[in-house]
Amino acid sequence: MADTTTGRDQAPDPDDTIEQHREDIEQHREDDDTVFVEDKLGAGGAATVAILGVVAALAVPGLLYYTLQVAFDLLSEDLPRWLVGVVAILIGVVGAFALYTAVDLAIKRLPRRISERVQPYAWAGPAMVIVAVFLMYPAFDTMRVSFMDRSADNYIGWDNYRYVFTDDAMLRSLRNTVLWVFFVPAVCVAIGLGFAVLADKLKRLESVSKSLIFLPMAISFVGAGIVWRFVYSFRIATEGTNQIGLLNSIMVGLGQDPLNWLRLEPWNNLFLMIVFVWLQVGFSMVILSGAIKGVPGDILEAARIDGATEIQIFWRVVVPTIMSSIVVVFTTMIIGVLKVFDIVWVMTGGQAGTEVIAERMIREFFVFRHFGRGAAIATFMFLSVIPVMYLNIKRFREEEALR
Amino acid sequence: MTATTAPDQGTKATAEKGLKGSEGGVGNPTTLWIVRGIVLFIVLIWLVPAVGLLVTSLRQQALIETTGWWTAFATLGDTGQWTLAHYEQVLTSGGFDTAFVNTLVVSVPATIMPITIATFAAYAFSWMEFKGRFLMFATVVGLLAVPLQVALIPLQRLYNGFEVTIPGLQYLMVPLINLTTGTDIAVGNATAAIGMPLELNGTFLGVWLVHTGFGLPLAVYLLRNYIGSLPSELIESARIDGADHYQIFTRLIIPLSVPALASFAIFQFLWVFNDYLVAFVFLGTGRGEQVLTVALQQLNSSQTNSWHLLTAGAFISMVVPMIVFFSLQRFFVRGMTAGAVKG
C-alpha cells in the first residue's frame, strides 16, 4: 500500500514555499558540512565507537532477559497463569520500549561525533544479538552435532549422513518431500492466481469470497489435520454401516467401495498435500491479488486498445508484471513445504509411506532421542533451503539498487 | 520535495489510489455469470470441511457415529439432535480450559516482544547510515529461511545451561581466586570456563524467547520494507526541523506504520497461537503446561475415533484465530500485501 511515488503527486506549492524550502536545504547543507568536519575519528575514536556499539547492542536484550527472569523468580511458580501473562505483557511492551529509550538517552550524553555512530548499533543491534543466539548459533551447532553420536558426546564422522541417504524410511521421506516441493507451490500459485483474477472481475462478491478462501489461513495445522482426517474418515463397509466421512460417503453415493484414503499408498501423500493447499492458498491469493491490482491501468488500457484479448493480456502483460510476486509466493511456499510437519504428524504419524523430512527430524530427535541423526536431517533441510534464501536476498539487493 | 509539508495527505492519497485500482471489469454479462459460478463453487469447496467440523461438534454422539453430518440438515427442525455436552466435556475433563489460558499466556508476549525489537531495527536499517548496514540486514533476511527444526536440538541443550571453556582464562582467574580466598590452586591443572545455569525448558519464558527469535527475521523484513518505503522527503524535513531519530521514530514513523505493525502483530499472534512444534518441544505435554494445539494432538492420538471430542476440541482451538481474523481482517490483508509485494 505504501507508495513512495505519491509524495511527488501532491499539488504544487506556491513559489514562496519553494523559496522557503530552498533556504532550508541550503541551511541543511551547511549543517552537513560542519558535521563532516566534526566527523573525523582517530583510531582511538573508532575503537571507542566499536566497543560502545557492542555494549549498546547487548544492553537491551540482556536487560530484558534479566528483568523477565528476576520478575518470575520473585513472583514464584504458583502464581495464577493470567498474572504471569499480565506481568509478561507489561515487561514485554513497556519494558522493551523503556529500555530502548533509556539506552538512547544514555547515548545522547556522549560527544555527538561518537553518539551518532553508536546510535544505529543500539537500534539495530538487539535484533542482531537475538537472531545470533536463536538462529545463527543453533545453525552452526546443529551442523556440529550432526557429526556426533546419539547423545551428542563423541564425533563419529559421516555416519549420520550415511543414515540419512540409505535408511528406508529416510529415503521415502526424501522422495515424499520432493513430491511436496514439486506439487504444492505450483498448485497454490495456480489456484491463488486463478482465483485472484476471477474474483477481481466481480464487485460485491470479491471481498467476501476472498475472505472465505483466506479463512483457513487463520487456523492451525493441527486443527486442519483434524478437519481433514474427518473428511477422509473410513469405516470398514458392512451391511448397515454408514460412512460418516464426506469423501467416502460420496464414493458410496457414486456406487464405489469406500477407501481408507490415508492408508492408500502412494496416493495418501496427495491427500495430505491437499490439506496444505487448503490452508495456504489464501496467502498466495492475497499476495497475487494485490500484485494484480498494482498493474498500472494505462498499460492494460493500451493493451485493450491494441485489441488484445483478456487471456492475452493475462499471459503477456499481467503475469510478467507480477513475476516478482509470483517468485515471492513460490519461495515462501517452498520454505513452508520443506518444513511441513504437523499435517503428517497429526494425520498419519508418518505411517503408510507418508514420511517427510521434517517429520523424520522430530521423530529422531524427540521420540528416538538420537541427537546426531536429528541434527543431520535438520542440516540437510537447512542446506536445501539455502538456494531459496539466495533468491530472497537477491530480491532485496535489486530493490536497494533502485532506491 | 514538495510533499514534505503534508504527510497525512500523502497516505490518504495512497489509500484512495488503492481503492480505485480494484475496479476491473468484464463487459459481457454471460462471462460475468460464469465467473461468478466458478468463484462460488471454489468457495463452497473451501468451506465444506470446516462446516462439517462445526456441525459434528454440536450433534449428539450417537448420531455422529451412525450418520453423516450433512444428514443433520435434513432434520433441521429436530432440536433434540443438538448438544453442547462435547464442549463441556473437552473443556473440563479434557483440560482444554487450562490449555486455552496457557495458549494466550504464550501468544501475547511472544507477539509484542519481537515487534518492539524489530521496529527499532527496521528504522535503523531504513534511515540510519552505518557500517555493515546491508550485511546486517541481509543476514537477518537470510535467517528468515532457517527452518525451525534446525534450532530445536541446540536450543533445548542451551536451555539446560551452558559452559564455554576459554583457553588461557585460568592464568587470570586462578591467581585471582588464590589471592582472594587464600587457597593455593596450581594454574597448570586448571581450566576456566564461562557458563550460566539455565532452567528454561518447560517455562513460558523459554517459549517466548524462541518465538521472539523466530519472529524477528520476518518482522524486520516486513517492517523495513514498509518503513523504508515511507517518503524520504518526510524524514528529511523532520530532520531539518531539528527532530532527532528518537523523535522521528516515536512521532512520525510509529503512527505512520500502524498498518504494518498491526498486520505483523496479527500474523505473529496467529502463528504463535497455532504453533504446535515449539510448544511441544519447549513446554511439553503435561496437563498444566500444554497449549491448545498440543492438547488437541494428545486427544487425537489417544482417542483416534472419538469424533465428538475431537471436533469440539478442534473448534475450540479455532475460535480465537477466527475472531481475530474476522475483526481485524482488513489490517491483516493490507499488511500482507504491503510487506510482501512491495516493488
Chai-1 contact restraints between the chains, C-beta under 6 A:
chainA,res_idxA,chainB,res_idxB,connection_type,confidence,min_distance_angstrom,max_distance_angstrom,comment,restraint_id
A,M1,B,G18,contact,1.0,0.0,6.0,A-B,restraint_1
A,M1,B,R334,contact,1.0,0.0,6.0,A-B,restraint_2
A,M1,B,A338,contact,1.0,0.0,6.0,A-B,restraint_3
A,A2,B,Y226,contact,1.0,0.0,6.0,A-B,restraint_4
A,A2,B,S229,contact,1.0,0.0,6.0,A-B,restraint_5
A,A2,B,A338,contact,1.0,0.0,6.0,A-B,restraint_6
A,D3,B,T14,contact,1.0,0.0,6.0,A-B,restraint_7
A,T4,B,S229,contact,1.0,0.0,6.0,A-B,restraint_8
A,T4,B,P231,contact,1.0,0.0,6.0,A-B,restraint_9
A,T6,B,G10,contact,1.0,0.0,6.0,A-B,restraint_10
A,T6,B,A13,contact,1.0,0.0,6.0,A-B,restraint_11
A,T6,B,T14,contact,1.0,0.0,6.0,A-B,restraint_12
A,G7,B,A3,contact,1.0,0.0,6.0,A-B,restraint_13
A,G7,B,G10,contact,1.0,0.0,6.0,A-B,restraint_14
A,G7,B,P231,contact,1.0,0.0,6.0,A-B,restraint_15
A,G7,B,E233,contact,1.0,0.0,6.0,A-B,restraint_16
A,Q10,B,T2,contact,1.0,0.0,6.0,A-B,restraint_17
A,Q10,B,A3,contact,1.0,0.0,6.0,A-B,restraint_18
A,D13,B,T2,contact,1.0,0.0,6.0,A-B,restraint_19
A,D24,B,I240,contact,1.0,0.0,6.0,A-B,restraint_20
A,H28,B,I240,contact,1.0,0.0,6.0,A-B,restraint_21
A,L68,B,L205,contact,1.0,0.0,6.0,A-B,restraint_22
A,R81,B,V101,contact,1.0,0.0,6.0,A-B,restraint_23
A,R81,B,V105,contact,1.0,0.0,6.0,A-B,restraint_24
A,V84,B,V105,contact,1.0,0.0,6.0,A-B,restraint_25
A,G85,B,V105,contact,1.0,0.0,6.0,A-B,restraint_26
A,A88,B,P109,contact,1.0,0.0,6.0,A-B,restraint_27
A,I89,B,V108,contact,1.0,0.0,6.0,A-B,restraint_28
A,I89,B,P109,contact,1.0,0.0,6.0,A-B,restraint_29
A,G92,B,P109,contact,1.0,0.0,6.0,A-B,restraint_30
A,G92,B,I112,contact,1.0,0.0,6.0,A-B,restraint_31
A,G92,B,M113,contact,1.0,0.0,6.0,A-B,restraint_32
A,V93,B,I112,contact,1.0,0.0,6.0,A-B,restraint_33
A,A96,B,T116,contact,1.0,0.0,6.0,A-B,restraint_34
A,F97,B,T116,contact,1.0,0.0,6.0,A-B,restraint_35
A,Y100,B,F120,contact,1.0,0.0,6.0,A-B,restraint_36
A,D104,B,Y246,contact,1.0,0.0,6.0,A-B,restraint_37
A,P120,B,A124,contact,1.0,0.0,6.0,A-B,restraint_38
A,P120,B,M128,contact,1.0,0.0,6.0,A-B,restraint_39
A,P120,B,F130,contact,1.0,0.0,6.0,A-B,restraint_40
A,W123,B,F120,contact,1.0,0.0,6.0,A-B,restraint_41
A,W123,B,A124,contact,1.0,0.0,6.0,A-B,restraint_42
A,A124,B,A121,contact,1.0,0.0,6.0,A-B,restraint_43
A,A124,B,A124,contact,1.0,0.0,6.0,A-B,restraint_44
A,P126,B,I117,contact,1.0,0.0,6.0,A-B,restraint_45
A,A127,B,I117,contact,1.0,0.0,6.0,A-B,restraint_46
A,A127,B,A121,contact,1.0,0.0,6.0,A-B,restraint_47
A,A127,B,L216,contact,1.0,0.0,6.0,A-B,restraint_48
A,A127,B,V220,contact,1.0,0.0,6.0,A-B,restraint_49
A,M128,B,M136,contact,1.0,0.0,6.0,A-B,restraint_50
A,I130,B,G213,contact,1.0,0.0,6.0,A-B,restraint_51
A,I130,B,L216,contact,1.0,0.0,6.0,A-B,restraint_52
A,V131,B,V140,contact,1.0,0.0,6.0,A-B,restraint_53
A,V131,B,L143,contact,1.0,0.0,6.0,A-B,restraint_54
A,V131,B,L216,contact,1.0,0.0,6.0,A-B,restraint_55
A,F134,B,G213,contact,1.0,0.0,6.0,A-B,restraint_56
A,L135,B,L143,contact,1.0,0.0,6.0,A-B,restraint_57
A,L135,B,V146,contact,1.0,0.0,6.0,A-B,restraint_58
A,P138,B,V150,contact,1.0,0.0,6.0,A-B,restraint_59
A,P138,B,A151,contact,1.0,0.0,6.0,A-B,restraint_60
A,P138,B,P154,contact,1.0,0.0,6.0,A-B,restraint_61
A,P138,B,L155,contact,1.0,0.0,6.0,A-B,restraint_62
A,A139,B,V146,contact,1.0,0.0,6.0,A-B,restraint_63
A,A139,B,V150,contact,1.0,0.0,6.0,A-B,restraint_64
A,D141,B,P154,contact,1.0,0.0,6.0,A-B,restraint_65
A,T142,B,V150,contact,1.0,0.0,6.0,A-B,restraint_66
A,T142,B,P154,contact,1.0,0.0,6.0,A-B,restraint_67
A,V145,B,I153,contact,1.0,0.0,6.0,A-B,restraint_68
A,L198,B,V35,contact,1.0,0.0,6.0,A-B,restraint_69
A,L198,B,I38,contact,1.0,0.0,6.0,A-B,restraint_70
A,L198,B,V39,contact,1.0,0.0,6.0,A-B,restraint_71
A,A199,B,V39,contact,1.0,0.0,6.0,A-B,restraint_72
A,D200,B,G24,contact,1.0,0.0,6.0,A-B,restraint_73
A,K201,B,V26,contact,1.0,0.0,6.0,A-B,restraint_74
A,K201,B,V35,contact,1.0,0.0,6.0,A-B,restraint_75
A,S209,B,V39,contact,1.0,0.0,6.0,A-B,restraint_76
A,S209,B,V43,contact,1.0,0.0,6.0,A-B,restraint_77
A,L212,B,V43,contact,1.0,0.0,6.0,A-B,restraint_78
A,I213,B,W46,contact,1.0,0.0,6.0,A-B,restraint_79
A,A218,B,L270,contact,1.0,0.0,6.0,A-B,restraint_80
A,A218,B,P321,contact,1.0,0.0,6.0,A-B,restraint_81
A,A218,B,M322,contact,1.0,0.0,6.0,A-B,restraint_82
A,A218,B,F325,contact,1.0,0.0,6.0,A-B,restraint_83
A,I219,B,M318,contact,1.0,0.0,6.0,A-B,restraint_84
A,I219,B,P321,contact,1.0,0.0,6.0,A-B,restraint_85
A,S220,B,N274,contact,1.0,0.0,6.0,A-B,restraint_86
A,S220,B,T293,contact,1.0,0.0,6.0,A-B,restraint_87
A,V222,B,Y276,contact,1.0,0.0,6.0,A-B,restraint_88
A,V222,B,T293,contact,1.0,0.0,6.0,A-B,restraint_89
A,V222,B,L296,contact,1.0,0.0,6.0,A-B,restraint_90
A,V222,B,Q297,contact,1.0,0.0,6.0,A-B,restraint_91
A,G223,B,A314,contact,1.0,0.0,6.0,A-B,restraint_92
A,G223,B,S317,contact,1.0,0.0,6.0,A-B,restraint_93
A,G223,B,M318,contact,1.0,0.0,6.0,A-B,restraint_94
A,I226,B,L310,contact,1.0,0.0,6.0,A-B,restraint_95
A,I226,B,A314,contact,1.0,0.0,6.0,A-B,restraint_96
A,V227,B,P49,contact,1.0,0.0,6.0,A-B,restraint_97
A,V227,B,L53,contact,1.0,0.0,6.0,A-B,restraint_98
A,V231,B,P49,contact,1.0,0.0,6.0,A-B,restraint_99
A,N242,B,T67,contact,1.0,0.0,6.0,A-B,restraint_100
A,I244,B,G68,contact,1.0,0.0,6.0,A-B,restraint_101
A,S249,B,G68,contact,1.0,0.0,6.0,A-B,restraint_102
A,V286,B,V333,contact,1.0,0.0,6.0,A-B,restraint_103
A,V286,B,M336,contact,1.0,0.0,6.0,A-B,restraint_104
A,I287,B,A340,contact,1.0,0.0,6.0,A-B,restraint_105
A,I287,B,V341,contact,1.0,0.0,6.0,A-B,restraint_106
A,G290,B,T337,contact,1.0,0.0,6.0,A-B,restraint_107
A,G290,B,V341,contact,1.0,0.0,6.0,A-B,restraint_108
A,A291,B,V341,contact,1.0,0.0,6.0,A-B,restraint_109
A,K293,B,G21,contact,1.0,0.0,6.0,A-B,restraint_110
A,K293,B,S22,contact,1.0,0.0,6.0,A-B,restraint_111
A,S325,B,V341,contact,1.0,0.0,6.0,A-B,restraint_112
A,V328,B,A340,contact,1.0,0.0,6.0,A-B,restraint_113
A,I335,B,A145,contact,1.0,0.0,6.0,A-B,restraint_114
A,K339,B,P147,contact,1.0,0.0,6.0,A-B,restraint_115
A,D342,B,Y276,contact,1.0,0.0,6.0,A-B,restraint_116
A,V346,B,Q297,contact,1.0,0.0,6.0,A-B,restraint_117
A,V346,B,N300,contact,1.0,0.0,6.0,A-B,restraint_118
A,A358,B,Q149,contact,1.0,0.0,6.0,A-B,restraint_119
A,M361,B,Q149,contact,1.0,0.0,6.0,A-B,restraint_120
A,F365,B,I153,contact,1.0,0.0,6.0,A-B,restraint_121
A,F371,B,I153,contact,1.0,0.0,6.0,A-B,restraint_122
A,G374,B,I153,contact,1.0,0.0,6.0,A-B,restraint_123
A,A375,B,I153,contact,1.0,0.0,6.0,A-B,restraint_124
A,A378,B,Q149,contact,1.0,0.0,6.0,A-B,restraint_125
A,A378,B,V150,contact,1.0,0.0,6.0,A-B,restraint_126
A,M381,B,P147,contact,1.0,0.0,6.0,A-B,restraint_127
A,M381,B,Q149,contact,1.0,0.0,6.0,A-B,restraint_128
A,F382,B,V150,contact,1.0,0.0,6.0,A-B,restraint_129
A,V385,B,A145,contact,1.0,0.0,6.0,A-B,restraint_130
A,V388,B,A145,contact,1.0,0.0,6.0,A-B,restraint_131
A,M389,B,G142,contact,1.0,0.0,6.0,A-B,restraint_132
A,M389,B,A145,contact,1.0,0.0,6.0,A-B,restraint_133
A,N392,B,V141,contact,1.0,0.0,6.0,A-B,restraint_134
A,I393,B,A138,contact,1.0,0.0,6.0,A-B,restraint_135
A,I393,B,V141,contact,1.0,0.0,6.0,A-B,restraint_136
A,I393,B,G142,contact,1.0,0.0,6.0,A-B,restraint_137
A,F396,B,V141,contact,1.0,0.0,6.0,A-B,restraint_138
A,E399,B,G343,contact,1.0,0.0,6.0,A-B,restraint_139
